């Protein structure tokens, strides 16, 4: 049970790390967008900088997604072990095994969706609004 709880806590930590790093990186991209004229940076260089920061955001998102998926797989292993133990000690079927259909009830699923949607949204906003405006 402690291992399952630790896996659950780690997902929250990973989301907090993602939110913190992405906020800083996107803040830097917006600062670059707003200040590149004042800082006398060429538009092409500023665009490359924004793209570079978005690539870093994507890398952070991919790393966070991998950590959450690995944590979820570990949680599934712990639950199966727990079911095996209760089958032996208490009786078969005392604890139900996790089912793939319950995937939509796990908060990790929605954290992953949030990360994916936020990264796609950031790229789309940059492609359609920020980068064309940097002339």
HURA-V976260 format. One record per residue. N is the residue number from 1. SS is DSSP state (alpha for helix, beta for strand, coil for the rest). D_FIRST is the distance of its C-alpha to the first C-alpha in Angstrom with 1 decimal. Layout:
BEGIN
n=N ss=SS d_first=D_FIRST
n=N ss=SS d_first=D_FIRST
END
This chain:
BEGIN
n=1 ss=coil d_first=0.0
n=2 ss=alpha d_first=3.8
n=3 ss=alpha d_first=5.4
n=4 ss=alpha d_first=5.1
n=5 ss=alpha d_first=6.2
n=6 ss=alpha d_first=8.6
n=7 ss=alpha d_first=9.9
n=8 ss=alpha d_first=10.7
n=9 ss=alpha d_first=12.4
n=10 ss=alpha d_first=14.3
n=11 ss=alpha d_first=15.8
n=12 ss=alpha d_first=17.3
n=13 ss=alpha d_first=18.6
n=14 ss=alpha d_first=20.2
n=15 ss=alpha d_first=21.9
n=16 ss=alpha d_first=23.2
n=17 ss=alpha d_first=24.6
n=18 ss=alpha d_first=26.2
n=19 ss=alpha d_first=27.7
n=20 ss=alpha d_first=29.1
n=21 ss=alpha d_first=30.6
n=22 ss=alpha d_first=32.0
n=23 ss=alpha d_first=33.6
n=24 ss=alpha d_first=35.3
n=25 ss=alpha d_first=36.5
n=26 ss=alpha d_first=37.8
n=27 ss=alpha d_first=39.4
n=28 ss=alpha d_first=41.2
n=29 ss=alpha d_first=42.3
n=30 ss=alpha d_first=43.7
n=31 ss=alpha d_first=45.4
n=32 ss=alpha d_first=47.0
n=33 ss=alpha d_first=48.2
n=34 ss=alpha d_first=49.7
n=35 ss=alpha d_first=51.2
n=36 ss=coil d_first=52.4
n=37 ss=coil d_first=56.0
n=38 ss=coil d_first=56.1
n=39 ss=coil d_first=54.6
n=40 ss=coil d_first=57.2
n=41 ss=coil d_first=54.7
n=42 ss=coil d_first=56.1
n=43 ss=alpha d_first=54.5
n=44 ss=alpha d_first=53.6
n=45 ss=alpha d_first=51.8
n=46 ss=alpha d_first=50.0
n=47 ss=alpha d_first=49.0
n=48 ss=alpha d_first=47.7
n=49 ss=alpha d_first=45.7
n=50 ss=alpha d_first=44.1
n=51 ss=alpha d_first=43.3
n=52 ss=alpha d_first=41.9
n=53 ss=alpha d_first=39.6
n=54 ss=alpha d_first=38.5
n=55 ss=alpha d_first=37.7
n=56 ss=alpha d_first=35.6
n=57 ss=alpha d_first=33.7
n=58 ss=alpha d_first=33.3
n=59 ss=alpha d_first=31.9
n=60 ss=alpha d_first=29.4
n=61 ss=alpha d_first=28.4
n=62 ss=alpha d_first=28.1
n=63 ss=alpha d_first=26.0
n=64 ss=alpha d_first=23.6
n=65 ss=alpha d_first=23.5
n=66 ss=alpha d_first=22.8
n=67 ss=alpha d_first=19.9
n=68 ss=alpha d_first=18.3
n=69 ss=alpha d_first=19.1
n=70 ss=alpha d_first=17.6
n=71 ss=alpha d_first=14.4
n=72 ss=alpha d_first=14.4
n=73 ss=alpha d_first=15.2
n=74 ss=alpha d_first=12.4
n=75 ss=alpha d_first=10.0
n=76 ss=alpha d_first=12.1
n=77 ss=alpha d_first=12.0
n=78 ss=alpha d_first=8.2
n=79 ss=alpha d_first=8.7
n=80 ss=alpha d_first=11.8
n=81 ss=alpha d_first=10.6
n=82 ss=alpha d_first=8.2
n=83 ss=alpha d_first=11.6
n=84 ss=alpha d_first=13.6
n=85 ss=alpha d_first=12.1
n=86 ss=alpha d_first=12.5
n=87 ss=alpha d_first=15.9
n=88 ss=alpha d_first=16.9
n=89 ss=alpha d_first=15.9
n=90 ss=coil d_first=16.4
n=91 ss=coil d_first=18.5
n=92 ss=coil d_first=19.0
n=93 ss=coil d_first=18.1
n=94 ss=coil d_first=15.8
n=95 ss=coil d_first=13.2
n=96 ss=coil d_first=15.0
n=97 ss=coil d_first=14.6
n=98 ss=coil d_first=14.8
n=99 ss=coil d_first=18.5
n=100 ss=alpha d_first=20.6
n=101 ss=alpha d_first=22.4
n=102 ss=alpha d_first=19.4
n=103 ss=alpha d_first=19.9
n=104 ss=alpha d_first=22.0
n=105 ss=alpha d_first=19.4
n=106 ss=coil d_first=17.1
n=107 ss=alpha d_first=18.1
n=108 ss=alpha d_first=18.1
n=109 ss=alpha d_first=21.0
n=110 ss=alpha d_first=23.0
n=111 ss=alpha d_first=22.3
n=112 ss=alpha d_first=23.7
n=113 ss=alpha d_first=26.6
n=114 ss=alpha d_first=27.3
n=115 ss=alpha d_first=27.6
n=116 ss=alpha d_first=29.8
n=117 ss=alpha d_first=32.0
n=118 ss=alpha d_first=32.4
n=119 ss=alpha d_first=33.5
n=120 ss=alpha d_first=35.9
n=121 ss=alpha d_first=37.3
n=122 ss=alpha d_first=37.9
n=123 ss=alpha d_first=39.8
n=124 ss=alpha d_first=41.8
n=125 ss=alpha d_first=42.8
n=126 ss=alpha d_first=43.8
n=127 ss=alpha d_first=45.8
n=128 ss=alpha d_first=47.6
n=129 ss=alpha d_first=48.1
n=130 ss=alpha d_first=47.6
n=131 ss=alpha d_first=49.0
n=132 ss=alpha d_first=52.1
n=133 ss=alpha d_first=52.9
n=134 ss=coil d_first=53.0
n=135 ss=coil d_first=56.7
END
